[in-house]
Amino acid sequence: MPLPTKTLREVSVEFGIPEQEIRAMIDLGKIRAVFRKGTFLIAPDELVKLRRDRKTLPDSAVKSSPPSASIAKPAPIAKPQPPKPGPPKPGQPPRQFGS
């Protein structure tokens, strides 16, 4: 008895991949599927291939990227501050504040 094919929706639920992404893989020829009764049917051997491909992708992505909590944020860019008034130069009157 041949193994049963799965619909696009069943594959989406099983792998946790959006249906649109699976449909895009079918359109790109990465997954073979048959269109019957208004839906795509995917063969079990294609699911094995997809599982193998998806299994290697997250492991390599997780190993190469640091955890999201430890990602350093760039330092904020400081706005230039106006120069602080220093003591009056010799020969200038003292500054008056508040008047």
N, C-alpha and C positions, 0 to 999 in steps of 0.2 A: 504494500500500500504506500503510495507516495506521501511525502510529508505535506501538510496543508500550507497553502500560501496565506499571507497575512495582508490585511488592507493597510492603506496609508495611515489611517487612524490608529489601528492596533500597533503598528510599528512606532508611531509617534509616542504612544503611551508607554510602550515597553522600553524605549531608549531615552525618553524624556527630551526628545527633540521636537521642535515645532513642525507641524505638517508642511509649512511653506519651505522649510529648510530641506526636508526630505524630497519634496517636489522639485526643488532646485537641483538636488543631487541627481534626480532622475533625468531632468532636462539636460544636465551637463554630461550625462552618460556615466556617472560614477556608480550608479545603482541601476540594474536592469529591472524593469517592471512591465507588467502586462496590463493593458486597460480593458477591463471587462465590467459590464453591468454598471457603467458610470463611475467606476472607481479604479484606482491602481491596485494591482495585486503584486506582492513582492514574494519571490521564492525564498525558501529557507536557506539555500546556499548564499544568496545575496545578503541575508541577515547575518550569517556567520562572518562574511567579509566585512560588513558594516560594523559588527561588534568588534572585530579584530582591529579595524582602522580607528574606531572611536576609543578603544582601550589604550592604544599607544599615544594618542593625541593628548588626553588630559594629564597622563603621567609626565610627559616631557614638558608640558606647559607649567605644571605645578613645580617641577624641579628647577626650571630655569627662572621662574619669577619669584621675587620675595613675597612674603605674606603681606596682605594689603594693610595690616595695622602698622607695619614697620616702614612703610614707604614715607620717605621724608618729603615734606612739603617745602617748596622753595620759600626762601625768606622774603617777607614783604619788602617792596621797594620803598625806601624812605624818601619822603618829600624834602626838598632842600629847605632848610630853615633860614629865615632872615638873620643876618648877623646880630649878635647881642650887643647892645650899646656898652661900650667900655667907659673908662673914666674920660672926662673931657680933656682935650688936648690943651697944652699950655696956651694961654691967650684967648681961650673961648669961654664964654659965660657958662655957668653950671646950668644943666637942663632943669626945666620946671615940669613936673608931672601933676596932672589933675586940675590944672587951672586953665 
